[in-house]
Amino acid sequence: MADYILSEDLKEAVQVAEITKRPLLLKGEPGTGKTLLASFLAESKKLPFYRWHIKSTSLAKEGLYFYDAVSRLNDSRFPEEEAMHRVRDVKNYIRLGALGEAFLQPNKSVVLIDEIDKADIEFPNDLLLELDKMEFFIPETKEHIVAKERPIVIITSNNEKELPDAFLRRCIFHYIEFPKRESMKEIIKAHYPSIETEFMEKALAMFYSIRKIESLRKKPSTSELLDWIQVLLVSGETLESNKIPFAGTLFKSEEDYRVYLN
């Protein structure tokens, strides 16, 4: 991911997290690169990468392991000796989650716990011991799993709900500010090296003028800007007028587009 621009502040936060061996909790507007940081670190450091995307129904245990009882039940229907031998050993039906896989790695790895705030309010608390001690127990097999090498853990949150204080105390925190214009130029050039300066300046002027509208429900993000520029470049649009072409790339609701037009 050579096109990911790591700011000095974010680089410092990563360094602090690695020194203290604590998870790095990232907040910031959607599209500011929170999720991409984990894959960038894994790629740049040449480390294994494990991603755990959190949903509203996610349970903390799922990131460690889960017992595949359905597969065991299905296997028990077959009378073959091989199938029956497999069914007798519950270990054959234990599947490790992202954290569980990382704990068994002989070397350092990167784990992304993405959008932790989507889960139930108790979800972060259910991970306190595992993230602090880097170990967990599997009751079905009586196994005690301890991380061979403490992974780099990146946790992202879009601030949909508050996280518990006990959880926050165990994390290094960093808020990714929305890129200023000069930083955004670097990001654009990393993705589109041959872009003309004049064209880029016009696109940025339009983009930041939109973001200044306080009444927008959702302001366009970095990822939407990059998509918009891609469409502009492919279409050959010159941005000679004040009208914003391909507005659906930047505005994600009819209400926001009407606010802009007015």
Secondary structure, 3 states (H helix, E strand, C coil): CCCCCCCHHHHHHHHHHHHHCCCEEEEECCCCCHHHHHHHHHHHHCCCEEEEECCCCCCHHHHCEEECHHHHHHHCCCCCHHHHHHHHCHHHHEEECHHHHHHHCCCCCEEEEECHHHCCCCCCHHHHHHHHHCEEEECCCCEEEECCCCCEEEEEECCCCCCCHHHHCCCEEEEECCCCHHHHHHHHHHHCCCCCHHHHHHHHHHHHHHHCCCCCCCCCCHHHHHHHHHHHHHHCCCCCCCCCCCHHHCCCCHHHHHHHHC
